[in-house]
Amino acid sequence: MAYDSTVMRLTSGAYPGQQCFHYKTTDLISTVVASGYFDTAVDDYNLDTGDVIIATTGALGAAAIDLLVATNTAGTVTVVNGT
């Protein structure tokens, strides 16, 4: 599958200048951490470098939970899995 903006939610509790999101998908974490997966989120949510994504992934969007940190380089987003 691909990134789906309807399952990404902005959450509270981030530091000033940093956003925190929850993202739930049936995609495997190996798909979610691929470069460019979250590119559309730049327009959808102003995803930027240093933003945090709590990703629940896999079967039923409940097989794993990972903490991702985004880097936005000219609209191309990469994430580092900080789990």
Backbone as JSON Lines, residues from 0, in Angstrom:
{"i":0,"aa":"M","n":[0.84,-1.18,0.0],"ca":[0.0,0.0,0.0],"c":[0.88,1.24,0.0]}
{"i":1,"aa":"A","n":[0.26,2.37,0.17],"ca":[0.97,3.65,0.19],"c":[0.47,4.49,1.35]}
{"i":2,"aa":"Y","n":[1.19,5.56,1.61],"ca":[0.79,6.52,2.64],"c":[-0.68,6.91,2.45]}
{"i":3,"aa":"D","n":[-1.41,6.99,3.54],"ca":[-2.83,7.34,3.52],"c":[-3.06,8.45,4.55]}
{"i":4,"aa":"S","n":[-3.34,9.65,4.08],"ca":[-3.49,10.8,4.99],"c":[-4.67,10.64,5.94]}
{"i":5,"aa":"T","n":[-5.64,9.78,5.62],"ca":[-6.81,9.63,6.48],"c":[-6.53,8.86,7.76]}
{"i":6,"aa":"V","n":[-5.35,8.24,7.85],"ca":[-5.02,7.49,9.06],"c":[-3.83,8.11,9.81]}
{"i":7,"aa":"M","n":[-3.53,9.36,9.51],"ca":[-2.48,10.09,10.23],"c":[-3.15,11.18,11.05]}
{"i":8,"aa":"R","n":[-2.78,11.25,12.32],"ca":[-3.39,12.23,13.23],"c":[-2.32,13.01,13.96]}
{"i":9,"aa":"L","n":[-2.5,14.31,14.02],"ca":[-1.63,15.16,14.81],"c":[-2.02,14.97,16.27]}
{"i":10,"aa":"T","n":[-1.03,14.75,17.13],"ca":[-1.29,14.55,18.55],"c":[-0.7,15.72,19.33]}
{"i":11,"aa":"S","n":[-0.97,15.76,20.6],"ca":[-0.42,16.83,21.44],"c":[0.82,16.32,22.16]}
{"i":12,"aa":"G","n":[1.53,17.21,22.76],"ca":[2.65,16.84,23.6],"c":[4.02,17.04,22.99]}
{"i":13,"aa":"A","n":[4.09,17.59,21.8],"ca":[5.41,17.83,21.18],"c":[6.01,19.11,21.74]}
{"i":14,"aa":"Y","n":[7.3,19.24,21.55],"ca":[7.99,20.46,21.94],"c":[7.65,21.58,20.96]}
{"i":15,"aa":"P","n":[7.77,22.84,21.39],"ca":[7.52,23.95,20.46],"c":[8.39,23.8,19.19]}
{"i":16,"aa":"G","n":[7.77,23.95,18.04],"ca":[8.47,23.81,16.78],"c":[8.58,22.38,16.28]}
{"i":17,"aa":"Q","n":[8.01,21.45,17.03],"ca":[8.05,20.04,16.65],"c":[6.63,19.5,16.7]}
{"i":18,"aa":"Q","n":[6.27,18.67,15.72],"ca":[4.95,18.04,15.71],"c":[5.09,16.56,16.05]}
{"i":19,"aa":"C","n":[4.03,15.99,16.59],"ca":[3.98,14.56,16.9],"c":[2.71,13.99,16.27]}
{"i":20,"aa":"F","n":[2.87,12.89,15.56],"ca":[1.75,12.27,14.84],"c":[1.58,10.81,15.27]}
{"i":21,"aa":"H","n":[0.37,10.3,15.11],"ca":[0.11,8.87,15.18],"c":[-0.32,8.44,13.79]}
{"i":22,"aa":"Y","n":[0.27,7.36,13.3],"ca":[-0.04,6.84,11.97],"c":[-0.32,5.36,12.08]}
{"i":23,"aa":"K","n":[-1.48,4.93,11.6],"ca":[-1.89,3.52,11.69],"c":[-2.1,2.97,10.29]}
{"i":24,"aa":"T","n":[-1.42,1.84,9.99],"ca":[-1.5,1.26,8.65],"c":[-1.3,-0.24,8.71]}
{"i":25,"aa":"T","n":[-1.81,-0.94,7.72],"ca":[-1.55,-2.37,7.6],"c":[-0.25,-2.63,6.84]}
{"i":26,"aa":"D","n":[0.39,-1.57,6.34],"ca":[1.71,-1.71,5.71],"c":[2.71,-2.23,6.73]}
{"i":27,"aa":"L","n":[3.69,-2.97,6.26],"ca":[4.77,-3.41,7.13],"c":[5.69,-2.23,7.42]}
{"i":28,"aa":"I","n":[6.38,-2.28,8.56],"ca":[7.27,-1.18,8.92],"c":[8.37,-1.0,7.87]}
{"i":29,"aa":"S","n":[8.79,-2.06,7.22],"ca":[9.81,-1.94,6.17],"c":[9.33,-1.08,5.01]}
{"i":30,"aa":"T","n":[8.03,-1.08,4.74],"ca":[7.45,-0.22,3.71],"c":[7.36,1.21,4.2]}
{"i":31,"aa":"V","n":[6.92,1.38,5.43],"ca":[6.71,2.72,6.01],"c":[8.01,3.51,6.13]}
{"i":32,"aa":"V","n":[9.12,2.84,6.41],"ca":[10.38,3.55,6.58],"c":[11.12,3.8,5.26]}
{"i":33,"aa":"A","n":[10.56,3.37,4.15],"ca":[11.2,3.61,2.86],"c":[11.19,5.1,2.54]}
{"i":34,"aa":"S","n":[12.28,5.58,1.97],"ca":[12.38,6.99,1.6],"c":[11.24,7.39,0.68]}
{"i":35,"aa":"G","n":[10.61,8.5,0.99],"ca":[9.53,9.02,0.17],"c":[8.14,8.59,0.59]}
{"i":36,"aa":"Y","n":[8.01,7.63,1.51],"ca":[6.69,7.13,1.92],"c":[5.82,8.28,2.43]}
{"i":37,"aa":"F","n":[6.39,9.18,3.22],"ca":[5.62,10.26,3.83],"c":[5.71,11.58,3.06]}
{"i":38,"aa":"D","n":[6.17,11.57,1.82],"ca":[6.31,12.82,1.05],"c":[5.02,13.63,0.99]}
{"i":39,"aa":"T","n":[3.9,12.99,0.79],"ca":[2.61,13.69,0.69],"c":[2.24,14.37,2.01]}
{"i":40,"aa":"A","n":[2.76,13.85,3.12],"ca":[2.47,14.44,4.43],"c":[3.09,15.83,4.58]}
{"i":41,"aa":"V","n":[4.05,16.16,3.73],"ca":[4.61,17.51,3.74],"c":[3.51,18.51,3.4]}
{"i":42,"aa":"D","n":[2.72,18.21,2.39],"ca":[1.6,19.08,2.02],"c":[0.41,18.9,2.96]}
{"i":43,"aa":"D","n":[0.13,17.66,3.35],"ca":[-1.03,17.38,4.19],"c":[-0.9,17.95,5.61]}
{"i":44,"aa":"Y","n":[0.29,17.82,6.19],"ca":[0.47,18.16,7.61],"c":[1.69,19.04,7.89]}
{"i":45,"aa":"N","n":[2.34,19.55,6.85],"ca":[3.55,20.34,7.03],"c":[4.63,19.54,7.77]}
{"i":46,"aa":"L","n":[4.71,18.24,7.45],"ca":[5.71,17.37,8.07],"c":[7.1,17.92,7.79]}
{"i":47,"aa":"D","n":[7.9,18.03,8.85],"ca":[9.21,18.65,8.7],"c":[10.26,17.9,9.51]}
{"i":48,"aa":"T","n":[11.49,18.28,9.32],"ca":[12.61,17.66,10.01],"c":[12.42,17.76,11.52]}
{"i":49,"aa":"G","n":[12.62,16.63,12.19],"ca":[12.49,16.58,13.65],"c":[11.12,16.16,14.13]}
{"i":50,"aa":"D","n":[10.12,16.16,13.24],"ca":[8.79,15.71,13.65],"c":[8.83,14.22,13.97]}
{"i":51,"aa":"V","n":[7.98,13.82,14.91],"ca":[7.93,12.44,15.4],"c":[6.65,11.78,14.91]}
{"i":52,"aa":"I","n":[6.78,10.53,14.49],"ca":[5.61,9.75,14.06],"c":[5.59,8.46,14.87]}
{"i":53,"aa":"I","n":[4.5,8.25,15.6],"ca":[4.28,6.98,16.28],"c":[3.52,6.12,15.28]}
{"i":54,"aa":"A","n":[4.16,5.07,14.79],"ca":[3.56,4.26,13.73],"c":[3.13,2.9,14.27]}
{"i":55,"aa":"T","n":[1.85,2.58,14.12],"ca":[1.37,1.24,14.39],"c":[1.14,0.59,13.03]}
{"i":56,"aa":"T","n":[1.78,-0.54,12.82],"ca":[1.86,-1.12,11.48],"c":[1.54,-2.61,11.49]}
{"i":57,"aa":"G","n":[1.4,-3.16,10.27],"ca":[1.2,-4.59,10.1],"c":[-0.26,-4.99,10.17]}
{"i":58,"aa":"A","n":[-0.49,-6.26,10.39],"ca":[-1.85,-6.82,10.37],"c":[-2.79,-6.01,11.25]}
{"i":59,"aa":"L","n":[-3.87,-5.54,10.66],"ca":[-4.9,-4.73,11.33],"c":[-4.33,-3.43,11.91]}
{"i":60,"aa":"G","n":[-3.14,-3.05,11.49],"ca":[-2.51,-1.85,12.03],"c":[-2.17,-2.01,13.49]}
{"i":61,"aa":"A","n":[-1.94,-3.27,13.91],"ca":[-1.72,-3.53,15.32],"c":[-0.62,-4.55,15.59]}
{"i":62,"aa":"A","n":[0.23,-4.84,14.6],"ca":[1.26,-5.87,14.77],"c":[2.52,-5.32,15.44]}
{"i":63,"aa":"A","n":[2.79,-4.03,15.25],"ca":[4.01,-3.45,15.81],"c":[3.81,-1.96,16.04]}
{"i":64,"aa":"I","n":[4.59,-1.41,16.94],"ca":[4.6,0.04,17.15],"c":[6.05,0.5,17.09]}
{"i":65,"aa":"D","n":[6.27,1.56,16.33],"ca":[7.61,2.09,16.15],"c":[7.57,3.61,16.29]}
{"i":66,"aa":"L","n":[8.67,4.15,16.76],"ca":[8.82,5.59,16.91],"c":[9.75,6.07,15.8]}
{"i":67,"aa":"L","n":[9.23,6.94,14.92],"ca":[9.98,7.42,13.77],"c":[10.27,8.9,13.91]}
{"i":68,"aa":"V","n":[11.43,9.32,13.43],"ca":[11.79,10.73,13.38],"c":[12.01,11.11,11.92]}
{"i":69,"aa":"A","n":[11.34,12.17,11.48],"ca":[11.35,12.56,10.07],"c":[12.47,13.54,9.76]}
{"i":70,"aa":"T","n":[12.95,13.45,8.52],"ca":[13.84,14.45,7.93],"c":[13.24,14.84,6.6]}
{"i":71,"aa":"N","n":[12.98,16.13,6.41],"ca":[12.42,16.64,5.17],"c":[13.53,17.39,4.43]}
{"i":72,"aa":"T","n":[13.94,16.84,3.3],"ca":[14.96,17.47,2.48],"c":[14.33,17.86,1.16]}
{"i":73,"aa":"A","n":[13.95,19.14,1.03],"ca":[13.33,19.67,-0.19],"c":[12.11,18.87,-0.61]}
{"i":74,"aa":"G","n":[11.3,18.45,0.37],"ca":[10.05,17.75,0.08],"c":[10.16,16.24,0.03]}
{"i":75,"aa":"T","n":[11.36,15.71,0.11],"ca":[11.54,14.25,0.19],"c":[11.76,13.89,1.65]}
{"i":76,"aa":"V","n":[10.87,13.02,2.16],"ca":[10.91,12.68,3.58],"c":[11.56,11.31,3.76]}
{"i":77,"aa":"T","n":[12.51,11.26,4.68],"ca":[13.06,10.0,5.17],"c":[12.75,9.94,6.65]}
{"i":78,"aa":"V","n":[12.68,8.73,7.17],"ca":[12.45,8.56,8.61],"c":[13.48,7.6,9.17]}
{"i":79,"aa":"V","n":[13.81,7.82,10.43],"ca":[14.69,6.94,11.16],"c":[13.84,6.26,12.21]}
{"i":80,"aa":"N","n":[13.96,4.96,12.29],"ca":[13.22,4.19,13.28],"c":[13.98,4.26,14.59]}
{"i":81,"aa":"G","n":[13.41,4.95,15.55],"ca":[14.08,5.15,16.83],"c":[13.71,4.13,17.89]}
{"i":82,"aa":"T","n":[13.07,3.05,17.49],"ca":[12.66,2.04,18.46],"c":[13.85,1.41,19.12]}
